[in-house]
Amino acid sequence: MDLMERRNFLKGSAAAMGAFVAGQELRAASETRLSQKNVRVEPSQANWVEVPATSYRVTDGLTQIPVTVTLGKFLLSPIEVTQREFEKVMGYNPSFHKGPDLPVETVSWWEAIRYCNARSLDDHLDPCYNLETGSCDVRQNGYRLPTDAEWQYAN
């Protein structure tokens, strides 16, 4: 999917920066596919996984009240953000275990949302996060972390 196709798709969906929270099943499938080809792929070059829209019922753990969760389609990166990709966007590498192709680690939630906004701007997308409050406008077409519901569904 080229940049313009991705931008058009994102107008009707939300992109998730799976790099920090990519699901094990998605990650395993990606690693298998990439290891078979013996290729290392950066997230910006990765094939994003389109997670289809869905609705499902769950019981709230605190109140025990059944609720319906409805999710629109979204894109999720099947691989983690590497230290090289993080450093390219942010200008520093916070990881303890260093290696350009290793996943970035020891990243706070605030650093993760700053990365999402910075990467969105680099890709000429609209940032999702208000960096003063941490709130996320999912109507924007930029990168963001998946919600708990999206993360659970994608796993």
Secondary structure, 3 states (H helix, E strand, C coil): CCHHHHHHHHHCCEEECHHHHCCHHHHHHHHHHHHHHCCCCCHHHCCCEEECCEEEEEECCCCCCEEEEEECCEEECCCCCEHHHHHHHHCCCCCCCCCCCCECCCCCHHHHHHHHHHHHHHCCCCCCECCCCCCECCCCCCEECCCHHHHHHHC
